[in-house]
Amino acid sequence: MKQEITRRINLLRSYMNRHQLAAFIIPTTDPHLSEYTASHWKTREWLTGFTGSAGTAVVTQQSAYLWTDSRYFLQAAQELEGTAIHLCKDGMPGTPSIPTLLSEQIAKGEKIAIDGKLLSVDQQRNYQALFSAAHLTLATTFDPFPELWSNRVAMPHGLATVYPLQYAGQSCTEKIAQLRTHLESEQCEVLLLSALDEIAWTLNIRGTDVSCNPVVISYLLITSETATLYISPEKVDHTLAVHLQKSGVTNQPYTAIDYALQQLKKQRVLLSPSSTNYHIYSQINQSCSIKEKTSPVLLLKAIRNATEIKGLHNAMVKDGVALTQFLHWLEEATPKGTETEVSIDQKLHSLRAAQKEYQGESFDTIAGFQANAAIVHYTATPNSCATLKGNGLLLIDSGAQYLDGTTDITRTIAIGEPTEEEKRDYTLVLKGHINLARCQFPAGTRGAQVDILARLPLWENGYNFFHGTGHGVGHFLNVHEGPQSIRMNENPIPLQPGMLTSNEPGLYKANRHGIRIENLLLVVPNQTTEFGSFYRFETVTLCPIDTKPILTSLLSAAEIAWLNQYHQHVYQQISAYLSPEDQQWLQEKTAPIHSI
């Protein structure tokens, strides 16, 4: 495979020579700037062999590089070994940015290329400014992969389906009316939506175009009078056609979006420069004016309605039942020494699949034992997976798609007897998790302001984790969504009632162990005082947290009380749906703990 990667890079260099390109940038996305993409657009993975979901490759005539974030440092190092591709650890001291590195290596006057369909408007402007300052030209009209990738996977053509109102809680007609009201308030006539989850939410449709993400490859144009979905015709059956027609939505071929934008005349177009690709942006008729703002769908989608919240709780019960069955099975199976990281994933999948309204996984399960758990987005394979033998920590990060909600949960389980170091590290992560879960905060609070609660116990001991503490989660949609987040980076969006966010502090020690504890939190009103309205987090995930690795001496009375209350709630919510054996096991695992 390493020789094949070299061959592919050389093919790209030959293409670059023919077109007089000094460097080519290959991001990890699609024309909708998605985090997870259909196989057709996995060009960076095809070129480099790196399988992580985030990263940007850069190829020059002499060198090749891959930038990725801290979640993938260990994985990327392993997968790139022997390829001559240099790993650049994004965000770490000493790692140059892509423009900085290229401006140092490429002679003035040379041309840097990137496919404009895989580049947001914001990113194009940033690159343009930086490259121009270095006297380099940015070209956005080149796409070498139709020529280079001979057996490229076709674009997905699965049917789009209607998402029933009983789960959505709001009709497509009502959502479009909201967006038209927003258009009017912005004094615009046209709204362009490119983000796949935003389109799926607006039209109450779902699909199978991207693994684990029930979205449909499409664009959506909404005006004061019309709404047009640009979608491959083979994806629209009679049921969907009727749904769209009743909702006042017409459909045109996916490839017709360029022509439609070219035909706009003297209209004001509202779009998000962070979620619209530069190619599409450049197709808008020059007689139009463009207003650039964050998509109004982001916030509307993030704040769940009453039906969605009810569905979320139902989904958590089903997921909790499957997880409890799994953890009970795991405890009995591991002493045999025959289970692997792959086999336990398969078992968990089978238990979830038995639940009503199960639609699939919300992302590929991460199951890492001992040192593998320190690889934040580790992927086990049948040829390389570890067997669960001996002592160590097992990290399992998984999630499911149900018609009534999306789940995402991480548990770290002690297999055999944990060491004192593992217990201490585990307890510090748990303390951070509980700190955030217990938080009460005033209206207007942003995620960056509460992030420290999850990190403080680690910081006090000289530890840290480099991924975010919390991300938004869709409603039978993408497992990662915005606009809210909890992380060290500043995000201006305040946490608001109805938002669902993960709580997942962790600690990763390379070649030793990895720990993460994750639940999902729903923002809910708490109280109003003379100082204003205050909100809190309601933990909605229902699954016991392993108490075996806890050093209770490190927990405060309030932290122990929270854990005991959480476990009591878990038992109350899901025990009635369990077999007597699983119920007895859950009762033992949710029994109160006490400080030593």
C-alpha positions as CSV (number, residue, x, y, z in Angstrom):
1,M,0.0,0.0,0.0
2,K,2.9,2.4,0.7
3,Q,4.1,2.0,-2.8
4,E,0.6,2.7,-4.1
5,I,0.5,5.9,-2.1
6,T,3.8,7.0,-3.7
7,R,2.4,6.2,-7.1
8,R,-0.8,8.2,-6.5
9,I,1.2,11.2,-5.3
10,N,3.4,11.0,-8.4
11,L,0.3,10.9,-10.6
12,L,-0.8,14.2,-8.9
13,R,2.6,15.7,-9.5
14,S,2.4,14.9,-13.2
15,Y,-1.0,16.6,-13.3
16,M,0.5,19.6,-11.5
17,N,3.4,19.7,-14.0
18,R,1.0,19.8,-17.0
19,H,-1.0,22.7,-15.4
20,Q,2.0,24.5,-14.0
21,L,1.0,24.2,-10.4
22,A,3.6,24.4,-7.7
23,A,1.4,22.9,-4.9
24,F,-2.0,21.3,-4.5
25,I,-4.1,21.4,-1.3
26,I,-6.5,18.5,-0.7
27,P,-8.9,19.0,2.2
28,T,-11.2,16.4,3.8
29,T,-14.7,17.5,2.8
30,D,-17.2,17.6,0.0
31,P,-19.0,20.4,-1.9
32,H,-21.2,20.8,1.1
33,L,-18.2,21.2,3.4
34,S,-19.3,18.2,5.5
35,E,-17.3,16.8,8.3
36,Y,-18.1,13.3,7.2
37,T,-18.3,12.6,3.5
38,A,-19.5,10.1,1.0
39,S,-16.8,7.8,-0.3
40,H,-16.9,9.6,-3.7
41,W,-15.2,12.6,-2.1
42,K,-12.7,10.8,0.1
43,T,-9.9,12.1,-2.2
44,R,-7.5,13.0,0.7
45,E,-7.8,9.4,2.1
46,W,-7.3,7.9,-1.4
47,L,-4.2,10.0,-1.9
48,T,-2.5,9.6,1.4
49,G,-3.9,6.4,3.0
50,F,-4.8,8.3,6.2
51,T,-8.3,7.3,7.2
52,G,-9.1,9.9,9.9
53,S,-12.1,12.1,9.4
54,A,-10.1,15.4,9.6
55,G,-7.0,16.4,7.8
56,T,-5.6,18.4,4.9
57,A,-3.0,17.1,2.5
58,V,-0.5,19.3,0.6
59,V,1.6,18.1,-2.2
60,T,4.5,20.0,-3.8
61,Q,6.9,18.9,-6.5
62,Q,9.4,17.9,-3.8
63,S,7.4,17.0,-0.6
64,A,4.0,15.9,0.7
65,Y,2.4,16.9,4.0
66,L,-0.6,16.1,6.1
67,W,-2.1,18.4,8.7
68,T,-4.5,16.9,11.3
69,D,-5.6,17.7,14.8
70,S,-4.8,16.1,18.1
71,R,-7.5,13.4,17.9
72,Y,-5.5,11.8,15.1
73,F,-1.8,12.4,15.9
74,L,-1.1,8.8,16.8
75,Q,-3.3,7.3,14.2
76,A,-1.8,9.5,11.4
77,A,1.7,8.7,12.5
78,Q,1.0,5.0,12.1
79,E,-0.9,5.2,8.8
80,L,1.6,7.5,7.2
81,E,4.7,5.5,8.2
82,G,6.8,4.6,5.2
83,T,4.9,7.0,2.8
84,A,7.3,10.0,2.9
85,I,4.3,12.1,3.8
86,H,5.3,14.5,6.7
87,L,2.8,14.7,9.6
88,C,2.1,18.2,10.7
89,K,0.4,18.4,14.1
90,D,-2.1,21.1,13.7
91,G,-2.3,23.5,16.7
92,M,0.9,22.4,18.3
93,P,3.9,24.7,18.9
94,G,6.3,24.6,16.0
95,T,3.8,23.5,13.4
96,P,3.5,26.0,10.6
97,S,0.2,26.8,8.9
98,I,-0.3,25.6,5.3
99,P,0.1,29.2,3.9
100,T,3.2,29.7,6.1
101,L,4.9,26.5,4.9
102,L,4.1,27.1,1.3
103,S,5.2,30.7,1.3
104,E,8.6,29.5,2.6
105,Q,9.0,26.7,0.1
106,I,7.3,28.0,-3.1
107,A,9.0,30.7,-5.3
108,K,7.2,34.0,-5.8
109,G,4.8,34.1,-8.7
110,E,4.0,30.4,-8.6
111,K,0.5,29.0,-8.5
112,I,-1.1,27.1,-5.5
113,A,-4.3,25.1,-6.4
114,I,-7.3,23.8,-4.5
115,D,-10.6,22.6,-5.8
116,G,-13.0,25.6,-5.2
117,K,-15.9,23.1,-4.6
118,L,-14.1,21.9,-1.4
119,L,-13.3,25.3,0.0
120,S,-15.6,27.6,1.9
121,V,-15.9,31.3,1.0
122,D,-14.2,32.2,4.3
123,Q,-11.4,29.8,3.6
124,Q,-10.8,31.1,0.1
125,R,-10.5,34.6,1.3
126,N,-8.1,33.6,4.1
127,Y,-5.9,31.7,1.7
128,Q,-6.2,34.4,-0.9
129,A,-5.0,37.1,1.5
130,L,-2.1,35.0,2.8
131,F,-0.9,33.7,-0.5
132,S,-1.2,37.2,-2.1
133,A,1.0,38.6,0.7
134,A,3.6,36.0,-0.3
135,H,3.2,36.8,-4.0
136,L,1.7,33.5,-4.7
137,T,-1.4,32.9,-6.9
138,L,-4.4,30.9,-5.6
139,A,-6.2,28.8,-8.3
140,T,-9.6,27.3,-7.4
141,T,-10.7,25.8,-10.8
142,F,-8.7,22.6,-10.7
143,D,-10.0,19.1,-9.8
144,P,-7.5,16.4,-10.7
145,F,-9.3,13.4,-9.2
146,P,-11.8,12.5,-12.0
147,E,-8.6,11.9,-14.1
148,L,-6.3,10.4,-11.5
149,W,-8.7,8.1,-9.5
150,S,-9.6,5.5,-12.2
151,N,-11.9,3.4,-10.1
152,R,-13.4,6.2,-8.1
153,V,-16.5,5.4,-6.1
154,A,-19.7,6.9,-7.8
155,M,-21.7,9.6,-6.2
156,P,-24.4,8.1,-3.8
157,H,-27.8,7.6,-5.4
158,G,-29.9,6.1,-2.6
159,L,-33.5,7.2,-2.2
160,A,-34.2,10.2,0.0
161,T,-37.1,9.5,2.5
162,V,-39.7,11.6,4.3
163,Y,-39.0,12.2,8.0
164,P,-42.4,11.8,9.7
165,L,-43.9,14.7,11.6
166,Q,-44.4,12.5,14.6
167,Y,-40.6,12.6,15.1
168,A,-39.9,16.1,13.6
169,G,-42.5,18.0,15.6
170,Q,-42.7,20.7,13.0
171,S,-43.7,20.6,9.4
172,C,-41.6,21.5,6.4
173,T,-44.1,24.2,5.5
174,E,-43.8,25.8,9.0
175,K,-40.0,25.7,8.8
176,I,-39.9,27.3,5.4
177,A,-42.3,30.0,6.6
178,Q,-39.9,30.7,9.5
179,L,-37.0,31.0,7.1
180,R,-39.0,33.4,4.8
181,T,-39.7,35.6,7.8
182,H,-36.0,35.6,8.5
183,L,-35.3,36.5,4.9
184,E,-37.6,39.4,5.2
185,S,-36.0,40.6,8.4
186,E,-32.6,40.5,6.6
187,Q,-34.1,42.4,3.6
188,C,-33.1,39.5,1.3
189,E,-35.0,37.7,-1.4
190,V,-33.1,34.4,-1.7
191,L,-31.7,32.0,0.9
192,L,-29.0,29.5,-0.3
193,L,-28.5,26.4,1.9
194,S,-25.6,24.1,1.2
195,A,-25.1,22.2,4.5
196,L,-26.7,18.8,4.2
197,D,-28.0,18.6,7.8
198,E,-29.6,22.0,7.4
199,I,-31.4,20.9,4.2
200,A,-32.5,17.6,5.8
201,W,-33.9,19.4,8.8
202,T,-35.7,22.1,6.8
203,L,-37.5,19.8,4.5
204,N,-38.0,16.9,6.9
205,I,-36.1,14.5,4.7
206,R,-33.4,11.9,5.5
207,G,-31.1,9.8,3.4
208,T,-28.3,7.3,3.3
209,D,-25.7,9.2,1.3
210,V,-23.1,9.5,4.0
211,S,-22.3,6.7,6.4
212,C,-23.8,7.2,9.8
213,N,-25.2,10.6,8.9
214,P,-28.8,10.4,7.5
215,V,-28.4,13.2,5.0
216,V,-29.1,13.7,1.3
217,I,-26.7,15.2,-1.2
218,S,-28.5,18.4,-2.4
219,Y,-28.8,22.2,-2.4
220,L,-31.8,24.3,-1.4
221,L,-32.9,27.7,-2.7
222,I,-35.7,29.5,-0.8
223,T,-37.3,32.7,-2.0
224,S,-40.3,34.6,-0.8
225,E,-42.4,32.7,-3.3
226,T,-40.6,29.5,-4.1
227,A,-38.5,26.7,-2.7
228,T,-36.4,24.5,-4.9
229,L,-34.5,21.4,-4.0
230,Y,-31.5,20.5,-6.2
231,I,-31.2,16.7,-6.0
232,S,-30.4,13.8,-8.3
233,P,-33.7,12.7,-9.9
234,E,-33.2,9.0,-9.1
235,K,-33.3,9.9,-5.4
236,V,-36.9,11.1,-5.5
237,D,-39.6,8.5,-5.4
238,H,-43.4,9.1,-5.5
239,T,-43.7,9.5,-1.7
240,L,-41.0,12.1,-1.5
241,A,-42.4,13.9,-4.6
242,V,-45.8,14.2,-3.0
243,H,-44.2,15.4,0.3
244,L,-42.3,18.1,-1.5
245,Q,-45.3,19.2,-3.6
246,K,-47.5,19.5,-0.5
247,S,-44.9,21.5,1.1
248,G,-44.6,23.9,-1.8
249,V,-41.1,22.6,-2.8
250,T,-40.1,21.8,-6.4
251,N,-37.1,19.8,-7.3
252,Q,-34.5,20.1,-10.0
253,P,-31.4,18.0,-10.9
254,Y,-28.5,18.4,-8.5
255,T,-26.2,19.7,-11.2
256,A,-28.7,22.5,-12.1
257,I,-27.7,24.6,-9.1
258,D,-25.0,26.4,-11.0
259,Y,-27.4,27.5,-13.8
260,A,-30.0,28.5,-11.2
261,L,-27.6,30.8,-9.5
262,Q,-26.4,32.3,-12.8
263,Q,-30.0,33.2,-13.7
264,L,-30.7,35.2,-10.5
265,K,-31.1,38.9,-11.5
266,K,-30.6,41.9,-9.2
267,Q,-31.7,39.9,-6.1
268,R,-30.2,40.0,-2.6
269,V,-28.9,36.5,-1.6
270,L,-28.4,35.4,1.9
271,L,-25.8,32.7,2.5
272,S,-23.3,31.5,5.1
273,P,-19.7,32.1,4.0
274,S,-18.5,29.3,6.3
275,S,-20.9,26.6,4.8
276,T,-21.0,27.6,1.2
277,N,-18.3,26.5,-1.2
278,Y,-16.4,29.0,-3.2
279,H,-17.4,27.5,-6.6
280,I,-21.1,27.8,-5.8
281,Y,-20.6,31.3,-4.5
282,S,-18.8,32.3,-7.7
283,Q,-21.8,31.2,-9.8
284,I,-24.2,33.8,-8.4
285,N,-25.1,36.3,-11.0
286,Q,-23.0,39.4,-10.6
287,S,-26.1,41.6,-10.7
288,C,-27.0,40.2,-7.3
289,S,-25.9,41.5,-4.0
290,I,-24.9,39.0,-1.4
291,K,-25.5,39.2,2.4
292,E,-23.2,37.0,4.3
293,K,-24.4,35.7,7.7
294,T,-24.5,32.5,9.7
295,S,-27.3,30.3,8.4
296,P,-30.6,30.9,10.3
297,V,-31.1,27.1,10.2
298,L,-28.2,26.4,12.5
299,L,-29.9,27.9,15.6
300,L,-33.4,26.8,14.7
301,K,-32.2,23.3,14.3
302,A,-30.1,23.3,17.5
303,I,-33.0,24.3,19.8
304,R,-35.2,21.2,20.0
305,N,-38.9,21.4,20.1
306,A,-41.1,19.5,22.6
307,T,-41.6,16.6,20.3
308,E,-37.9,16.3,19.6
309,I,-37.1,16.4,23.4
310,K,-39.6,13.7,24.1
311,G,-38.1,11.6,21.3
312,L,-34.6,12.2,22.7
313,H,-35.6,10.8,26.0
314,N,-37.2,7.8,24.4
315,A,-34.1,7.2,22.3
316,M,-31.9,7.4,25.5
317,V,-34.0,4.7,27.2
318,K,-33.6,2.3,24.2
319,D,-29.9,3.1,24.0
320,G,-29.5,2.6,27.8
321,V,-31.2,-0.8,27.6
322,A,-28.8,-1.9,24.8
323,L,-25.7,-0.6,26.6
324,T,-26.7,-2.2,29.9
325,Q,-27.2,-5.5,28.2
326,F,-23.8,-5.0,26.5
327,L,-21.9,-4.1,29.6
328,H,-23.3,-7.1,31.5
329,W,-22.3,-9.4,28.7
330,L,-18.9,-7.8,28.5
331,E,-18.2,-8.4,32.2
332,E,-19.0,-12.1,31.8
333,A,-17.3,-12.5,28.4
334,T,-13.9,-10.9,29.0
335,P,-12.5,-13.4,31.6
336,K,-12.6,-16.0,28.8
337,G,-9.9,-14.0,27.0
338,T,-11.4,-14.5,23.5
339,E,-13.1,-11.2,22.9
340,T,-11.4,-8.5,20.8
341,E,-12.0,-4.8,20.1
342,V,-13.8,-5.8,16.9
343,S,-16.0,-8.6,18.4
344,I,-17.3,-6.4,21.2
345,D,-18.2,-3.7,18.6
346,Q,-20.2,-6.3,16.7
347,K,-22.0,-7.4,19.9
348,L,-22.9,-3.8,20.8
349,H,-24.2,-3.3,17.3
350,S,-26.4,-6.4,17.5
351,L,-27.9,-5.3,20.8
352,R,-28.7,-1.8,19.6
353,A,-30.1,-3.2,16.3
354,A,-32.7,-5.1,18.3
355,Q,-34.2,-1.9,19.7
356,K,-37.3,-0.3,18.1
357,E,-36.7,2.4,15.6
358,Y,-33.0,1.7,15.3
359,Q,-31.6,3.0,12.0
360,G,-27.9,2.4,12.4
361,E,-24.8,3.8,14.1
362,S,-24.3,7.5,14.5
363,F,-20.5,7.0,13.9
364,D,-18.0,4.2,13.7
365,T,-17.5,2.8,17.1
366,I,-14.2,3.5,18.8
367,A,-13.2,0.5,21.0
368,G,-9.6,0.7,22.3
369,F,-8.0,-1.5,24.9
370,Q,-4.9,-0.5,26.9
371,A,-2.5,1.6,24.8
372,N,-5.0,1.7,21.9
373,A,-7.4,3.7,24.0
374,A,-4.8,6.6,24.0
375,I,-5.5,7.0,20.2
376,V,-8.4,9.4,20.5
377,H,-10.1,8.3,17.2
378,Y,-8.7,4.8,17.1
379,T,-10.1,2.3,14.6
380,A,-9.8,-1.4,15.3
381,T,-9.6,-3.8,12.3
382,P,-9.8,-7.6,12.3
383,N,-6.1,-7.8,11.4
384,S,-4.8,-5.4,14.1
385,C,-7.3,-5.4,16.9
386,A,-6.3,-6.2,20.5
387,T,-7.7,-9.1,22.5
388,L,-9.1,-8.2,25.8
389,K,-6.7,-10.2,28.0
390,G,-5.1,-9.2,31.3
391,N,-5.5,-5.9,33.0
392,G,-6.2,-2.6,31.5
393,L,-8.7,0.1,30.6
394,L,-11.2,-0.4,27.7
395,L,-12.5,2.8,26.1
396,I,-15.7,2.4,24.1
397,D,-17.1,5.5,22.3
398,S,-20.2,4.7,20.3
399,G,-23.6,6.0,19.3
400,A,-26.8,5.1,17.5
401,Q,-29.4,6.6,15.2
402,Y,-33.0,6.1,16.1
403,L,-35.9,7.6,14.4
404,D,-36.6,9.7,17.5
405,G,-33.0,10.7,18.4
406,T,-29.3,10.4,18.0
407,T,-27.0,9.1,20.8
408,D,-23.3,9.4,21.6
409,I,-21.7,7.9,24.7
410,T,-18.3,7.0,25.9
411,R,-17.5,4.6,28.8
412,T,-14.1,3.5,30.1
413,I,-14.3,0.1,31.7
414,A,-11.7,-1.6,33.9
415,I,-10.8,-5.0,32.6
416,G,-9.2,-7.0,35.4
417,E,-7.5,-4.9,38.1
418,P,-6.6,-1.3,37.3
419,T,-3.4,0.2,38.5
420,E,-3.2,3.1,41.0
421,E,-2.2,5.4,38.2
422,E,-5.2,4.3,36.1
423,K,-7.5,4.8,39.0
424,R,-6.2,8.2,39.7
425,D,-6.4,9.3,36.1
426,Y,-9.9,7.9,35.8
427,T,-11.1,9.7,38.9
428,L,-9.7,13.0,37.7
429,V,-11.6,12.7,34.4
430,L,-14.7,11.7,36.3
431,K,-14.4,14.8,38.5
432,G,-14.2,17.0,35.4
433,H,-17.3,15.3,33.9
434,I,-19.3,15.8,37.1
435,N,-18.2,19.4,37.5
436,L,-19.6,20.3,34.1
437,A,-22.8,18.2,34.6
438,R,-23.6,20.0,37.9
439,C,-23.1,23.4,36.4
440,Q,-25.7,26.2,36.8
441,F,-25.0,29.2,34.6
442,P,-26.7,32.5,33.7
443,A,-28.4,33.1,30.4
444,G,-25.9,34.3,27.8
445,T,-23.1,32.0,29.0
446,R,-21.0,30.6,26.2
447,G,-19.4,27.1,26.0
448,A,-15.9,28.5,26.4
449,Q,-16.9,30.0,29.8
450,V,-17.8,26.6,31.3
451,D,-15.1,24.5,29.5
452,I,-12.7,25.0,32.4
453,L,-15.0,23.1,34.8
454,A,-14.3,19.8,32.9
455,R,-10.5,20.5,32.7
456,L,-9.7,22.0,36.1
457,P,-9.1,18.7,37.9
458,L,-6.7,17.7,35.1
459,W,-5.0,21.1,34.9
460,E,-4.4,21.0,38.7
461,N,-2.3,17.9,38.1
462,G,-0.5,19.1,35.0
463,Y,-2.7,17.2,32.5
464,N,-4.9,18.3,29.6
465,F,-6.8,16.9,26.6
466,F,-6.7,18.6,23.3
467,H,-10.1,17.9,21.8
468,G,-13.3,19.8,22.6
469,T,-15.2,19.1,25.8
470,G,-18.6,19.2,24.1
471,H,-20.2,19.3,20.7
472,G,-23.8,19.6,19.6
473,V,-25.7,16.5,18.5
474,G,-28.4,16.4,15.8
475,H,-31.9,14.9,16.0
476,F,-31.7,11.8,13.9
477,L,-29.1,13.8,12.0
478,N,-25.3,14.3,12.3
479,V,-23.7,13.3,15.5
480,H,-21.6,16.5,15.4
481,E,-23.5,19.7,14.8
482,G,-23.4,23.4,15.7
483,P,-23.6,26.2,16.4
484,Q,-23.0,25.5,20.1
485,S,-19.9,23.9,21.5
486,I,-18.0,23.6,24.8
487,R,-14.3,24.0,24.2
488,M,-11.4,26.3,25.0
489,N,-11.8,28.1,21.7
490,E,-14.1,31.1,21.8
491,N,-17.6,30.5,20.3
492,P,-20.0,33.5,20.4
493,I,-23.1,31.3,20.5
494,P,-24.6,31.1,24.0
495,L,-25.9,27.9,25.5
496,Q,-29.7,28.0,25.3
497,P,-32.6,25.8,26.5
498,G,-33.3,23.0,24.1
499,M,-29.6,22.6,23.0
500,L,-28.1,19.2,23.3
501,T,-24.3,19.0,24.0
502,S,-21.9,16.3,24.8
503,N,-19.8,16.2,28.0
504,E,-16.6,14.3,27.3
505,P,-13.4,15.2,29.1
506,G,-10.6,12.7,28.7
507,L,-7.0,11.9,29.4
508,Y,-4.6,10.1,27.0
509,K,-1.2,8.8,27.8
510,A,0.6,7.5,24.7
511,N,1.5,3.8,24.9
512,R,-0.2,3.4,28.3
513,H,-3.9,4.1,28.5
514,G,-6.8,6.4,27.4
515,I,-9.8,7.5,29.4
516,R,-13.0,9.4,28.3
517,I,-16.3,9.6,30.0
518,E,-19.1,11.0,27.9
519,N,-22.8,11.7,28.4
520,L,-25.2,14.0,26.6
521,L,-26.5,17.2,28.3
522,L,-29.7,19.0,27.5
523,V,-29.8,22.7,28.4
524,V,-32.9,23.4,30.5
525,P,-34.2,26.4,32.5
526,N,-33.3,26.2,36.2
527,Q,-34.3,29.4,38.1
528,T,-34.8,33.1,37.9
529,T,-33.3,35.3,40.5
530,E,-32.8,39.1,40.9
531,F,-29.7,38.5,38.8
532,G,-31.6,37.1,35.9
533,S,-32.4,33.7,34.4
534,F,-30.2,30.7,35.1
535,Y,-29.9,27.4,33.2
536,R,-28.5,24.0,34.0
537,F,-27.6,20.8,32.3
538,E,-29.9,17.8,32.4
539,T,-27.9,14.6,31.8
540,V,-30.0,12.6,29.4
541,T,-27.7,9.6,28.7
542,L,-28.8,6.5,30.7
543,C,-25.9,4.1,31.3
544,P,-23.9,3.3,34.5
545,I,-20.5,4.7,34.9
546,D,-17.9,2.2,36.0
547,T,-17.2,2.7,39.7
548,K,-14.4,0.0,39.9
549,P,-11.6,2.4,38.9
550,I,-12.8,5.2,41.1
551,L,-10.6,6.5,44.0
552,T,-13.4,7.7,46.2
553,S,-11.0,9.6,48.4
554,L,-10.5,12.1,45.5
555,L,-14.2,12.8,45.2
556,S,-16.0,15.5,47.1
557,A,-19.2,14.8,48.9
558,A,-21.1,16.7,46.2
559,E,-19.5,14.7,43.5
560,I,-20.4,11.4,45.1
561,A,-23.9,12.7,45.7
562,W,-24.2,13.5,41.9
563,L,-22.9,10.1,40.9
564,N,-25.3,8.3,43.2
565,Q,-28.2,10.4,42.1
566,Y,-27.3,9.8,38.4
567,H,-27.1,6.0,39.0
568,Q,-30.4,6.0,40.8
569,H,-32.0,7.8,37.9
570,V,-30.5,5.4,35.4
571,Y,-31.9,2.4,37.3
572,Q,-35.3,4.0,37.6
573,Q,-35.6,4.8,33.9
574,I,-34.4,1.6,32.3
575,S,-34.7,-1.3,34.8
576,A,-38.3,-2.1,33.8
577,Y,-37.2,-2.9,30.2
578,L,-34.5,-5.4,31.3
579,S,-34.5,-9.1,31.9
580,P,-34.3,-10.1,35.6
581,E,-30.6,-11.0,35.1
582,D,-29.7,-7.7,33.5
583,Q,-31.8,-5.8,36.1
584,Q,-30.0,-7.5,38.9
585,W,-26.6,-6.6,37.3
586,L,-27.7,-3.0,36.8
587,Q,-28.9,-2.7,40.4
588,E,-25.4,-3.8,41.6
589,K,-23.6,-1.4,39.2
590,T,-25.8,1.6,40.3
591,A,-25.5,0.9,44.0
592,P,-24.4,4.0,46.0
593,I,-20.7,4.6,46.6
594,H,-19.3,6.2,49.7
595,S,-16.2,8.1,50.5
596,I,-13.5,6.3,52.4
